[in-house]
Amino acid sequence: MTQFTLRDAAQELQRPATTSPLLVALLLACHAGCVPDVVPSRGPSCAGLSDTCGPMGYESCCARSLPIAGGSYDRFDDPGYPASIGRFVLDRFEITVGRYRRFVAGYPGDLPGAGDGAPPSVPAGGWETSWNVNLPPDAPGLSTAMACDPTYQTWTPDPGPNEDRPINCLTWYEAFAFCVWDGGRLPTQAEWSYAAVDAGAQRLYPWPNGPPDASRAVYGCTDTTTCMTFLQNVGSTSPQGDGAFGQADLAGSLWEWTLDEYNPLMADCADCADTSYPDAPSPNDGYRVRLGGSWRSAATALPMNESDRNNLAPYFAGNDLGARCARDL
């Protein structure tokens, strides 16, 4: 049987349905939870969770990309800052409220242990048990912590209409702990950026051509009376806004935490999928990198060349800040 990819689907969606036999074949071939070039996750965050994510509402909210082979790209789109990346897997969607609810329900039964969540060759990049003090002590405390903004938070104490929206108000510690609990880890800055620029293709945006618009990214909300409805369900702009490896919402939606400490020097590095700069000298020592822009960002914050690489204290939680998980092979 012919194998179709997300790139095929994205191209076909630009054609009228009456002239797109490939799109018709894709829709007929796919059943609930079926996404070309994407595989479902069976981690605990989707145990018992219905397949309700994506633009048509029938994908697993835990869908992952197929393995990303790795390779080389230039940070800042500058040959003076080369980086090489190892093999990894990156979740298709940002962490949703519904997935995070599973984490809260079992919390704190399975907190990370020392070294958990490290890229394969960098044990120093894993969890440190001294960080446990930065996590709430129990499930009610964690639920309360997710209420960082009464107007714009997506978390609700009880299930509601936000279950397929991305979870915001995440600190770096909470995002890291969730990903480890779910069988993954936070992506390194280099991994995240490598997926966002289509490897060596050095895209300016995750999609192939053209500037941002509402069909490709959730961004640019300036009317505070409507912003709460502005933040959409994960994958709402898919496949038009997808990256080359199938990830949705790399540009806009929420800023996403990465594993790395902020390193303004951005030294050249080899096998950057295994590097988190745990001892990097920095005026913001211990601050962590976030990437991608958010629903509040202007279009100028969305280019994927890391020109708007940002950093925050790991204990910071904001209404425009979330995460997605990476997986080792």
Summary of the structure (lengths in Angstrom):
residues: 329
radius of gyration: 18.6
end to end distance: 26.7
largest distance: 59.3
contacts: 1118
relative contact order: 0.18
helix: 25%
strand: 13%
